[in-house]
Amino acid sequence: MNQTAHITHTIPARQDCPKEQQWRLSDIYATKADWQQARDGIAAQLKAIQAFQGKLHDPEALLACLTKVDEMEIALSAVFAWARMMADTDTANQEYQAAAASVMPLLDQAGAATSFIEPELLALPEETLQALPEKLPGLQEYRFRLQELLRTKSHILSPEQEAFLARTGELRSTARNTYTVMVNADLKFPDTLGEDGRLTPLSESRYTSFLRSKDRAVRKDAFEKLFQTYHSFRNTFASLYSSSVKGSQFLAEMRHYGTMREAALDAGNIPLAVYDSAIEATHEFLPELHRYMDIKKKLLQLDTVHMYDLYVPIVARPETTYTYEQAQSILKEALAPLGPTYEHDFFAGLAGGWVDRCENQGKRSGAYSWGVYGVHPFVLMSWNDTYEAMSTLAHEMGHSLHSWYSSQKQEFVNSEYTIFCAEVASTTNENLLLEYMLQHAEGPARLYFLNLYLEQIRTTVFRQMLFAEFELLTHAAVEKGEVLTADKLEGIWMKLNRTYYGQDVALDPGLAAEWSRIPHFYRPFYVYQYATGYAAAMTLSHNLRTKGEPARKAYLGYLASGGSDYSIELLKRAGVDMTSTEPFRLTFEKFRQCLDELAASCPQ
C-alpha cells in the first residue's frame, strides 16, 4: 500500500482510456449494426407473441408463447443494457444518448404486447392453471411464475384494463422524470465557501465533499445554500411528490389493494410485518443513535451538533492509498470466507472485461452492476486509489456474482432476483471487507474504520428507516384524503428528524427542505429495502465468518437461486429470517459495540 496521496491527473477523453480499464460491451454486440438489428427485431418478436392471444388454454401454445416472451425479454434487456451502458460511458455523446432513448418506447410496447397473458391464464379454472406444469415437461420451469400468478389473481385485471395500465406507465412516471430533469439540469446553486476562503461552485455531486470539510464554516455555508435553493421551489416539489403519490394511489386502487404500501410490498410477497418490525427495532435502538451524536459532539469539540456536522469524519482518513492491484490482494483475503469457487469467479470477472474503471470525461458518476443474461455482468465505476473505491468494487462485484450465479443456475424466467434481495450480496462483500480492515488496523486507522462502520449503519439503516417512516406517513395522509402541501411535508420531516436524532441535535431551518432532495421517494416504498438488505447482509457476513462451510454452502445456494422463490424464503434458507427483528438487533448490537470502543477514546 502506498503511503502518499495519489497525484491529481487530467481526466482523459473516453477514447484515451486504456482498453484493460474498460468493460467489453462487444461481448453483447460486436458492432452498433448488430445492436440495431437486434433492436429492430423486437417488433417482430412482439407481433409473434400477440399471435397467441386467445390460445393459451392449450398447453403447447402456452409453452410456445412463454418461450417467445423469454426470448423477447432476453433480447430487449440486452438491447437496453448495451445502449444505456454506452450512453453512461460518455453522457456528452449525442449518438449514444439517442440510441438509449430509442429503446424506451419498446419497453412500453413490450408491456402492452404481453398484457393479455396473465388475464387469459387467470380466466382458466384454478385447478387447470395449477395442473399446467404437469402437462408438458417444458412448463415445469414456469411453476413458480404460475404459482405467483394464482397468488396475485385478485389484483390482475382484464386484458383490456391491463393493456390500458401498461400504456399509463410513461404518464405515471412524469412526476419522477420531471423531478430528475429539474434537479439535475435546471436547479442552479449559488457559489459556496471553499476551504481556501474563496467562493467555489456548489452542486449536488460536490455537496457531500463540503459536508466532510473540517472547516465548519464551509459545511454550514454549503448546507444553507443547498437547502435555500430547494426551499425556493418548495411548492413545486410538493406538487411533484403529491402527483407521484397519487399515481401510486391510482395503480393500487386499480389493482384492488387496501393501501399503497400493501401494493408495493405485495409485488415481492413481502409481509407488512417486515416493514413494521424494522421500524420497531430501529426505534428501540434510537438511544444508541442519540449517544453517537453526543460522542460525535465531544470528539469534534462542538457545543452543539448541527445537521451539517453529521458527515465530517471524527477521525482523519488514513493517508494510505491502494492501487487497483493492491486492492485485489486485499479483497482476496477479505472475501476468503466465501470460499475458493467464489474467489475464482470474482477475479475471473475482473480479468474478463466485466469492469469499467477508467475515469473519463463525460462518464456517468457513481457506480452500478448490470447483469446481462446469457453474457455476463458489467460494473461501472471510476477507480481513484481510495478505500472507498475498493469498497465500491467489492460491493458492485457482489451484485455481479449474484447475477452470474443466478444466470448460470436458473432459466431466464427464474433468474432475476428481487429488489428486496438486491442489496444483500453487495453489502455482504462490503461488510466482509470492513471487518477485515478493522481486524488489521491499529491506532487512528482503527478509529477511522470504527467510525466508518458507525456511519454505514447510521446512513444505511437509521437514515433509510427515517425515510421509510416518512413514506409511510405521507402515503397514509393521501389515503385519508389529506393534501400534501409543502408545509405538511416539512412538518412531517422535521418531527421525524427530532425523533431520530434526539433533543440535543440542532435542527436548522434549512433541514425542512431535505425531503425534496431524496429522489428515491419517487419509487414508493423502496428505501426500506436498503435497511433490510443491510441487516440481512450483516447477519450473513457474521455467519460466513463464524460458522464456516455450512454458512458458505447456504450463501452460495442463495446467490444461485435468483428469483426462483419468494425473497423471504430464499433468505431463510440462507440463514436470515427477515420476518423477525433479529437481523436488525444483530446490526444495532454491532453499532453499540463500535460505539463503546469509540467512546473509550472520547475525552471525559
Wavefront OBJ file of the C-alpha trace (Angstrom):
o trace
v 0.000 0.000 0.000
v 1.277 3.428 -0.866
v 1.696 5.881 1.965
v 1.463 9.030 -0.165
v -1.633 10.530 -1.728
v -2.177 9.852 -5.409
v -1.300 12.619 -7.846
v -4.137 14.648 -9.304
v -4.327 13.961 -13.039
v -6.079 15.298 -16.059
v -9.291 13.429 -16.779
v -8.875 11.701 -20.172
v -11.363 11.581 -23.014
v -13.123 8.240 -23.417
v -11.061 7.235 -26.428
v -7.876 7.704 -24.404
v -8.835 5.222 -21.657
v -6.681 2.061 -21.666
v -8.622 -0.898 -23.028
v -7.835 -3.001 -19.966
v -9.663 -0.432 -17.826
v -12.829 -0.600 -19.944
v -15.616 -3.145 -19.930
v -16.160 -5.243 -23.061
v -19.608 -4.289 -24.317
v -18.643 -6.080 -27.533
v -19.446 -9.260 -25.584
v -23.098 -8.210 -26.009
v -22.930 -6.815 -29.569
v -19.767 -6.680 -31.654
v -20.908 -3.584 -33.566
v -23.602 -0.941 -33.446
v -25.092 -2.522 -36.577
v -25.557 -5.769 -34.646
v -27.283 -3.823 -31.873
v -29.556 -2.038 -34.349
v -30.508 -5.344 -35.938
v -31.422 -6.771 -32.528
v -33.361 -3.634 -31.582
v -35.286 -3.567 -34.852
v -36.112 -7.241 -34.472
v -38.050 -6.644 -31.247
v -41.156 -5.512 -33.139
v -41.399 -8.842 -34.977
v -40.974 -10.715 -31.707
v -43.816 -8.719 -30.137
v -46.049 -9.474 -33.124
v -45.280 -13.193 -32.821
v -46.252 -13.124 -29.140
v -49.550 -11.386 -29.831
v -50.453 -14.166 -32.271
v -51.009 -16.433 -29.247
v -53.801 -14.294 -27.835
v -56.861 -16.448 -27.218
v -54.876 -19.710 -27.451
v -53.297 -20.083 -24.035
v -55.756 -22.747 -22.881
v -53.669 -25.158 -24.981
v -50.528 -26.230 -23.037
v -48.386 -26.434 -26.165
v -49.441 -22.962 -27.300
v -48.798 -21.652 -23.778
v -45.288 -23.125 -23.706
v -44.535 -21.691 -27.138
v -45.851 -18.290 -26.073
v -43.893 -18.172 -22.801
v -40.745 -19.298 -24.605
v -41.113 -16.473 -27.116
v -41.729 -13.997 -24.303
v -38.495 -15.102 -22.637
v -36.602 -14.789 -25.923
v -38.035 -11.314 -26.458
v -37.204 -10.184 -22.910
v -33.653 -11.529 -23.155
v -33.205 -9.629 -26.421
v -34.858 -6.447 -25.152
v -32.868 -6.422 -21.906
v -29.611 -6.839 -23.870
v -30.598 -4.094 -26.332
v -31.449 -1.750 -23.484
v -28.345 -2.631 -21.457
v -25.926 -2.059 -24.356
v -27.484 1.288 -25.261
v -27.695 2.530 -21.687
v -24.171 1.464 -20.794
v -22.732 3.021 -23.942
v -24.520 6.257 -23.036
v -23.210 6.125 -19.472
v -19.580 5.927 -20.599
v -19.929 9.331 -22.287
v -23.020 11.349 -21.394
v -21.986 14.104 -23.824
v -22.063 11.744 -26.816
v -25.361 12.525 -28.554
v -25.223 9.382 -30.677
v -25.131 7.225 -27.549
v -27.899 9.230 -25.886
v -30.136 8.947 -28.960
v -29.571 5.179 -29.105
v -30.601 4.800 -25.461
v -33.681 6.992 -25.987
v -34.746 4.903 -28.993
v -35.199 1.849 -26.777
v -37.562 3.475 -24.283
v -40.756 3.180 -26.400
v -40.039 -0.536 -26.838
v -40.404 -1.065 -23.087
v -43.999 0.202 -23.082
v -44.726 -1.668 -26.312
v -43.486 -4.896 -24.781
v -45.668 -4.357 -21.726
v -48.708 -3.751 -23.907
v -47.985 -6.704 -26.232
v -47.730 -9.196 -23.376
v -50.511 -7.750 -21.218
v -53.037 -10.366 -22.416
v -51.110 -13.323 -20.962
v -51.879 -13.060 -17.262
v -55.602 -12.216 -17.615
v -56.061 -15.017 -20.139
v -54.400 -17.563 -17.876
v -56.450 -16.402 -14.916
v -59.636 -16.927 -16.917
v -58.877 -20.662 -16.789
v -60.283 -22.708 -13.882
v -57.878 -22.576 -10.951
v -57.345 -26.343 -10.921
v -56.472 -26.225 -14.633
v -53.898 -23.499 -14.046
v -52.351 -25.398 -11.130
v -52.049 -28.552 -13.228
v -50.407 -26.893 -16.257
v -46.768 -27.577 -15.207
v -47.565 -31.304 -15.295
v -48.944 -31.186 -18.827
v -45.625 -30.605 -20.589
v -42.043 -31.009 -19.285
v -41.134 -27.542 -20.610
v -43.752 -25.890 -18.411
v -42.033 -27.124 -15.241
v -39.686 -24.140 -15.225
v -42.717 -21.817 -15.090
v -44.154 -23.452 -11.971
v -43.178 -20.610 -9.627
v -44.427 -17.976 -12.073
v -47.798 -19.711 -12.341
v -47.936 -20.074 -8.559
v -47.267 -16.359 -8.213
v -49.980 -15.645 -10.776
v -52.526 -17.508 -8.682
v -51.386 -15.695 -5.541
v -51.982 -12.278 -7.137
v -55.082 -13.299 -9.054
v -57.363 -10.814 -7.309
v -55.103 -7.939 -8.380
v -54.858 -8.753 -12.086
v -57.364 -7.070 -14.361
v -58.993 -7.883 -17.679
v -56.820 -7.916 -20.840
v -58.205 -4.537 -21.881
v -57.542 -2.976 -18.476
v -54.049 -4.462 -18.292
v -53.241 -3.057 -21.736
v -54.561 0.313 -20.571
v -52.434 0.240 -17.408
v -49.348 -0.726 -19.409
v -49.803 2.373 -21.536
v -50.109 4.640 -18.495
v -46.581 3.774 -17.362
v -44.991 6.788 -19.014
v -47.719 9.096 -17.705
v -47.330 7.812 -14.145
v -43.584 8.397 -14.292
v -43.958 12.023 -15.428
v -43.504 13.416 -11.921
v -40.358 11.343 -11.370
v -38.932 12.272 -14.772
v -39.719 15.963 -14.247
v -38.096 15.873 -10.806
v -34.975 14.238 -12.262
v -34.634 16.816 -15.034
v -35.303 19.700 -12.664
v -32.735 18.621 -10.072
v -30.017 17.512 -12.483
v -30.384 20.073 -15.250
v -32.355 23.124 -14.143
v -31.623 23.591 -10.431
v -28.772 26.054 -10.018
v -27.000 26.566 -6.709
v -25.140 29.702 -5.635
v -21.399 29.523 -5.124
v -20.350 28.415 -1.675
v -17.404 28.956 0.601
v -14.366 26.822 -0.186
v -11.650 25.748 2.229
v -9.350 28.383 0.745
v -11.810 31.090 1.820
v -12.946 31.860 -1.713
v -16.299 31.146 -3.345
v -16.467 27.945 -5.342
v -19.236 26.223 -7.370
v -21.776 24.160 -5.429
v -23.531 21.150 -6.962
v -25.251 18.007 -5.758
v -22.234 15.919 -6.741
v -19.870 18.182 -4.751
v -22.139 18.773 -1.761
v -21.018 15.749 0.275
v -17.362 16.757 -0.025
v -18.232 20.149 1.518
v -20.092 18.418 4.375
v -16.960 16.394 5.131
v -14.790 19.500 5.430
v -13.034 20.056 8.754
v -13.886 23.748 8.380
v -17.292 24.208 9.972
v -17.934 27.447 8.082
v -17.554 25.514 4.804
v -20.044 22.863 5.935
v -22.551 25.415 7.183
v -22.423 27.579 4.066
v -22.894 24.628 1.695
v -25.759 23.258 3.796
v -27.600 26.570 3.935
v -27.163 27.418 0.258
v -28.148 23.977 -0.994
v -31.335 23.862 1.060
v -32.199 27.500 0.444
v -32.276 26.573 -3.233
v -34.530 23.575 -2.657
v -36.735 25.628 -0.332
v -37.262 28.280 -3.007
v -39.051 25.619 -5.086
v -40.872 24.046 -2.119
v -44.351 24.282 -3.662
v -43.195 22.857 -6.990
v -41.506 19.920 -5.261
v -44.586 19.347 -3.102
v -46.748 19.276 -6.228
v -44.412 16.810 -7.967
v -44.249 14.494 -4.967
v -48.011 14.679 -4.438
v -48.552 13.784 -8.104
v -46.205 10.816 -7.773
v -48.050 9.544 -4.703
v -51.394 9.959 -6.454
v -50.064 7.939 -9.376
v -49.246 5.156 -6.917
v -52.691 5.508 -5.376
v -54.313 5.169 -8.801
v -52.384 1.966 -9.513
v -53.076 0.490 -6.051
v -56.802 1.226 -6.333
v -56.997 -0.147 -9.865
v -55.431 -3.370 -8.628
v -57.723 -3.526 -5.589
v -55.172 -3.117 -2.820
v -56.145 -1.647 0.525
v -53.132 0.684 0.719
v -50.235 1.801 -1.441
v -47.774 0.132 0.910
v -49.630 -3.147 0.574
v -49.445 -2.846 -3.222
v -45.722 -2.061 -3.203
v -44.739 -4.882 -0.829
v -47.042 -7.426 -2.418
v -45.021 -7.261 -5.624
v -42.428 -9.375 -3.801
v -44.834 -11.061 -1.385
v -43.168 -9.203 1.490
v -45.293 -9.294 4.659
v -46.182 -5.881 6.074
v -44.747 -7.170 9.351
v -41.241 -6.950 7.839
v -41.661 -3.197 7.385
v -43.244 -2.757 10.792
v -40.674 -4.844 12.674
v -37.865 -2.888 11.027
v -39.367 0.348 12.353
v -39.918 -1.236 15.768
v -36.330 -2.444 16.102
v -34.954 0.880 14.862
v -36.943 2.863 17.430
v -35.743 0.562 20.197
v -32.124 1.465 19.417
v -32.606 5.197 18.814
v -30.989 5.937 22.222
v -27.757 4.492 20.754
v -28.000 6.938 17.842
v -28.524 9.761 20.336
v -25.427 8.560 22.249
v -23.465 8.596 18.989
v -24.460 12.222 18.470
v -23.167 13.074 21.950
v -19.844 11.290 21.347
v -19.507 12.997 17.971
v -20.051 16.364 19.660
v -17.267 15.668 22.167
v -14.774 14.308 19.626
v -15.390 17.228 17.260
v -15.238 19.608 20.240
v -18.571 21.244 19.425
v -21.014 22.960 21.765
v -23.953 21.714 19.682
v -24.186 19.241 16.822
v -25.933 20.656 13.740
v -27.145 18.590 10.805
v -24.232 19.852 8.711
v -21.831 18.295 11.267
v -23.044 14.717 10.790
v -20.814 13.775 7.861
v -17.480 15.203 8.943
v -15.197 12.291 9.955
v -14.405 12.065 13.645
v -11.003 10.674 12.701
v -8.996 11.829 9.691
v -8.871 9.464 6.737
v -5.600 7.476 6.747
v -3.132 8.644 4.104
v -2.846 5.098 2.801
v -3.863 4.621 -0.833
v -4.489 1.444 -2.797
v -3.677 0.741 -6.394
v -6.105 -1.471 -8.289
v -3.646 -4.358 -7.999
v -3.125 -3.848 -4.260
v -6.877 -3.696 -3.738
v -7.254 -7.070 -5.432
v -4.772 -8.616 -2.989
v -6.699 -7.207 -0.026
v -10.045 -8.344 -1.440
v -8.693 -11.850 -1.939
v -8.017 -12.092 1.793
v -11.108 -10.185 2.935
v -13.505 -12.314 0.874
v -11.829 -15.602 1.811
v -14.843 -16.694 3.951
v -16.766 -17.024 0.665
v -14.507 -19.887 -0.439
v -12.339 -20.792 -3.452
v -15.139 -21.031 -6.021
v -16.310 -17.501 -5.309
v -12.725 -16.253 -5.301
v -12.045 -17.802 -8.721
v -15.176 -16.343 -10.298
v -14.636 -12.924 -8.710
v -11.164 -12.490 -10.163
v -12.053 -14.107 -13.479
v -14.667 -11.388 -13.812
v -12.135 -8.650 -13.062
v -9.858 -10.050 -15.760
v -12.674 -10.820 -18.192
v -13.982 -7.415 -19.227
v -16.648 -7.018 -16.563
v -15.381 -3.758 -15.029
v -15.195 -0.262 -16.498
v -12.959 1.609 -14.035
v -11.315 4.379 -16.061
v -12.397 7.871 -15.057
v -13.094 9.758 -18.273
v -14.720 12.984 -19.367
v -18.497 12.731 -19.566
v -18.679 9.389 -17.752
v -21.690 8.959 -15.516
v -20.852 9.442 -11.849
v -21.430 6.755 -9.250
v -21.306 3.019 -9.741
v -23.570 0.115 -10.640
v -23.647 -3.513 -11.710
v -25.739 -4.600 -14.685
v -26.383 -8.271 -15.342
v -26.985 -9.317 -18.957
v -28.485 -12.793 -19.146
v -26.563 -15.117 -21.455
v -23.484 -12.864 -21.458
v -22.099 -11.744 -18.075
v -22.485 -8.842 -15.646
v -20.878 -5.430 -16.124
v -19.652 -2.961 -13.484
v -19.348 0.785 -13.979
v -17.199 2.782 -11.555
v -14.240 5.185 -11.518
v -11.104 3.983 -9.732
v -9.192 6.549 -7.639
v -6.885 4.546 -5.318
v -9.034 5.104 -2.205
v -10.581 2.712 0.290
v -13.968 3.889 -0.966
v -13.103 2.710 -4.480
v -12.017 -0.679 -3.136
v -15.246 -0.980 -1.150
v -17.267 0.046 -4.226
v -15.566 -2.648 -6.279
v -16.378 -5.265 -3.620
v -19.978 -4.010 -3.479
v -20.655 -3.972 -7.213
v -18.920 -7.304 -7.785
v -21.191 -8.709 -5.082
v -24.144 -7.729 -7.270
v -22.351 -9.147 -10.294
v -21.612 -12.550 -8.769
v -25.249 -12.726 -7.624
v -26.340 -12.131 -11.228
v -23.696 -14.505 -12.581
v -24.567 -17.466 -10.357
v -28.259 -16.878 -10.870
v -27.945 -16.823 -14.650
v -25.752 -19.938 -14.573
v -28.173 -21.975 -12.454
v -31.611 -20.611 -13.385
v -33.628 -20.408 -16.560
v -34.346 -16.838 -17.579
v -37.848 -16.820 -16.102
v -36.412 -17.510 -12.627
v -33.086 -15.704 -12.942
v -33.907 -12.166 -11.841
v -33.651 -11.590 -8.111
v -35.951 -9.094 -6.440
v -35.127 -5.588 -5.260
v -35.586 -6.887 -1.706
v -32.668 -9.265 -2.263
v -30.606 -6.980 -4.488
v -28.517 -5.198 -1.835
v -27.775 -8.304 0.216
v -24.945 -9.828 -1.814
v -23.259 -6.482 -2.423
v -23.388 -5.376 1.203
v -22.194 -8.777 2.435
v -18.979 -8.188 0.468
v -18.711 -4.650 1.837
v -19.082 -5.878 5.416
v -16.517 -8.640 4.960
v -14.049 -6.052 3.671
v -14.736 -3.621 6.516
v -14.384 -6.371 9.136
v -11.055 -7.322 7.563
v -9.813 -3.717 7.636
v -10.876 -3.353 11.272
v -9.078 -6.567 12.193
v -5.820 -5.369 10.635
v -5.933 -1.694 11.652
v -4.409 -0.084 14.725
v -4.430 3.325 16.372
v -6.057 6.173 14.409
v -6.695 3.871 11.436
v -8.781 1.565 13.621
v -10.773 4.520 14.946
v -11.353 5.624 11.352
v -12.814 2.249 10.371
v -14.879 2.103 13.562
v -16.361 5.468 12.634
v -16.901 4.248 9.071
v -18.865 1.273 10.425
v -20.970 3.587 12.574
v -21.638 5.867 9.636
v -22.643 2.962 7.416
v -25.235 1.846 9.932
v -26.387 5.406 10.604
v -26.874 6.247 6.931
v -27.988 2.856 5.591
v -30.212 1.722 8.462
v -31.213 4.592 10.749
v -31.471 7.198 7.977
v -33.195 4.912 5.486
v -35.730 3.882 8.119
v -36.399 7.574 8.762
v -37.099 7.799 5.028
v -39.305 4.708 5.257
v -41.381 6.284 8.025
v -41.720 9.476 6.003
v -43.157 7.465 3.114
v -45.483 5.604 5.436
v -46.862 8.840 6.881
v -47.187 10.751 3.608
v -48.899 7.920 1.734
v -51.260 7.332 4.671
v -52.143 11.048 4.657
v -53.138 10.902 0.975
v -55.176 7.765 1.618
v -57.084 9.734 4.266
v -57.843 12.437 1.724
v -55.300 14.950 3.010
v -53.318 17.246 0.707
v -49.522 17.053 0.715
v -48.682 20.730 0.914
v -45.127 21.932 1.392
v -45.983 22.898 4.981
v -47.302 19.423 5.763
v -44.326 17.638 4.211
v -41.872 19.870 6.037
v -43.693 19.312 9.329
v -43.565 15.524 8.976
v -39.884 15.662 8.031
v -38.809 17.834 10.950
v -40.752 15.788 13.501
v -39.132 12.564 12.300
v -35.663 14.091 12.435
v -36.267 15.202 16.007
v -37.343 11.655 16.945
v -34.364 10.033 15.252
v -31.570 12.422 16.207
v -32.773 13.438 19.660
v -33.199 16.671 21.540
v -29.520 17.623 21.611
v -29.043 17.949 17.827
v -29.908 21.340 16.360
v -32.452 21.062 13.545
v -31.525 24.005 11.357
v -34.470 25.590 9.482
v -32.980 24.606 6.134
v -33.394 20.935 7.030
v -37.147 21.279 6.470
v -36.492 21.158 2.712
v -34.400 17.976 2.800
v -37.285 15.647 1.927
v -37.423 17.311 -1.515
v -33.827 16.256 -2.181
v -34.468 12.489 -1.943
v -35.044 11.026 -5.457
v -35.918 7.596 -4.052
v -39.251 8.948 -2.828
v -40.384 8.740 -6.455
v -40.078 4.949 -6.197
v -42.652 4.302 -3.462
v -41.687 2.069 -0.530
v -38.280 1.316 -1.993
v -35.870 2.785 0.557
v -36.697 0.433 3.444
v -35.018 -2.292 1.409
v -31.627 -0.629 1.878
v -32.071 -1.110 5.626
v -33.413 -4.671 5.390
v -30.693 -5.548 2.871
v -28.003 -4.209 5.193
v -29.400 -6.095 8.190
v -29.569 -9.315 6.158
v -26.026 -8.792 4.885
v -24.755 -8.116 8.392
v -26.239 -11.432 9.519
v -24.860 -13.342 6.535
v -21.344 -11.884 6.810
v -21.390 -12.757 10.530
v -22.426 -16.328 9.689
v -19.754 -16.622 6.978
v -17.044 -15.509 9.398
v -18.183 -17.665 12.322
v -19.973 -20.754 11.001
v -17.696 -21.947 8.211
v -18.680 -24.343 5.441
v -22.407 -24.772 6.251
v -22.899 -20.992 6.107
v -20.851 -20.749 2.892
v -22.828 -23.503 1.207
v -26.141 -21.906 2.197
v -24.984 -18.489 0.999
v -23.742 -19.675 -2.413
v -27.017 -21.532 -2.804
v -28.808 -18.260 -2.146
v -26.766 -16.473 -4.826
v -27.645 -19.187 -7.341
v -31.352 -19.137 -6.537
v -32.155 -15.910 -8.404
v -35.886 -15.336 -8.277
v -36.924 -18.984 -8.066
v -38.839 -18.457 -4.813
v -40.077 -15.624 -2.620
v -37.357 -13.374 -1.201
v -38.273 -14.096 2.402
v -37.992 -17.848 1.795
v -34.689 -17.589 -0.083
v -33.156 -15.566 2.747
v -34.456 -18.007 5.342
v -32.668 -20.829 3.552
v -29.515 -18.693 3.538
v -29.788 -18.242 7.308
v -31.690 -14.961 7.786
v -35.270 -14.603 8.999
v -36.399 -11.127 7.923
v -39.839 -11.597 9.468
v -38.152 -11.279 12.882
v -36.307 -8.349 14.417
v -33.136 -10.434 14.909
v -31.203 -9.210 11.823
v -31.758 -5.620 12.952
v -30.830 -6.439 16.532
v -27.544 -8.011 15.380
v -26.848 -4.918 13.279
v -27.611 -2.489 16.076
v -25.570 -4.545 18.540
v -22.613 -4.117 16.179
v -23.373 -0.392 16.207
v -23.329 -0.453 20.010
v -20.016 -2.366 20.122
v -18.327 0.078 17.746
v -19.758 2.960 19.737
v -18.449 1.554 23.030
v -14.933 1.287 21.606
v -15.134 4.779 20.136
v -16.476 6.162 23.433
v -13.414 4.778 25.240
v -11.296 7.172 23.184
v -13.617 10.097 23.904
v -12.347 12.853 26.241
v -14.207 12.802 29.541
l 1 2 3 4 5 6 7 8 9 10 11 12 13 14 15 16 17 18 19 20 21 22 23 24 25 26 27 28 29 30 31 32 33 34 35 36 37 38 39 40 41 42 43 44 45 46 47 48 49 50 51 52 53 54 55 56 57 58 59 60 61 62 63 64 65 66 67 68 69 70 71 72 73 74 75 76 77 78 79 80 81 82 83 84 85 86 87 88 89 90 91 92 93 94 95 96 97 98 99 100 101 102 103 104 105 106 107 108 109 110 111 112 113 114 115 116 117 118 119 120 121 122 123 124 125 126 127 128 129 130 131 132 133 134 135 136 137 138 139 140 141 142 143 144 145 146 147 148 149 150 151 152 153 154 155 156 157 158 159 160 161 162 163 164 165 166 167 168 169 170 171 172 173 174 175 176 177 178 179 180 181 182 183 184 185 186 187 188 189 190 191 192 193 194 195 196 197 198 199 200 201 202 203 204 205 206 207 208 209 210 211 212 213 214 215 216 217 218 219 220 221 222 223 224 225 226 227 228 229 230 231 232 233 234 235 236 237 238 239 240 241 242 243 244 245 246 247 248 249 250 251 252 253 254 255 256 257 258 259 260 261 262 263 264 265 266 267 268 269 270 271 272 273 274 275 276 277 278 279 280 281 282 283 284 285 286 287 288 289 290 291 292 293 294 295 296 297 298 299 300 301 302 303 304 305 306 307 308 309 310 311 312 313 314 315 316 317 318 319 320 321 322 323 324 325 326 327 328 329 330 331 332 333 334 335 336 337 338 339 340 341 342 343 344 345 346 347 348 349 350 351 352 353 354 355 356 357 358 359 360 361 362 363 364 365 366 367 368 369 370 371 372 373 374 375 376 377 378 379 380 381 382 383 384 385 386 387 388 389 390 391 392 393 394 395 396 397 398 399 400 401 402 403 404 405 406 407 408 409 410 411 412 413 414 415 416 417 418 419 420 421 422 423 424 425 426 427 428 429 430 431 432 433 434 435 436 437 438 439 440 441 442 443 444 445 446 447 448 449 450 451 452 453 454 455 456 457 458 459 460 461 462 463 464 465 466 467 468 469 470 471 472 473 474 475 476 477 478 479 480 481 482 483 484 485 486 487 488 489 490 491 492 493 494 495 496 497 498 499 500 501 502 503 504 505 506 507 508 509 510 511 512 513 514 515 516 517 518 519 520 521 522 523 524 525 526 527 528 529 530 531 532 533 534 535 536 537 538 539 540 541 542 543 544 545 546 547 548 549 550 551 552 553 554 555 556 557 558 559 560 561 562 563 564 565 566 567 568 569 570 571 572 573 574 575 576 577 578 579 580 581 582 583 584 585 586 587 588 589 590 591 592 593 594 595 596 597 598 599 600 601 602 603 604
